[in-house]
Amino acid sequence: MRKKIKITVLRTEYDQELAEQYAIPNLGMCPFHHKGQVLCSDGTNPPDGMCGVAWQAIAPMVRQLSLGELVQPSGTWLKDDRVGVFACPDGIRPVIFLLEAE
């Protein structure tokens, strides 16, 4: 049986220097996510309101945790094997997510 996965936004960031060099004018912070936001997934489908690009990046780890599998070798990265900390691939305004199996 799949576990539900709680997805919490730990941080949103914005790299002004990279934005000035590469982004369109007035790009701003991520429009989809904000610090403290909580979303839930059934382990297969993206939650309502989840950025599609961010979902593509974290979906494999969401599925693994949902199946009770580890997202990293035990004891090599995180203190708790039931969680994962991952970022979306936006290099100018990344969002850091905490994934927790419930």
PyMOL commands that set and color helices and strands:
alter all, ss='L'
color gray80, all
select helices_A, chain A and resi 16-22+52-66
alter helices_A, ss='H'
color red, helices_A
select strands_A, chain A and resi 5-12+38-41+83-87+95-101
alter strands_A, ss='S'
color yellow, strands_A
deselect
rebuild
show_as cartoon
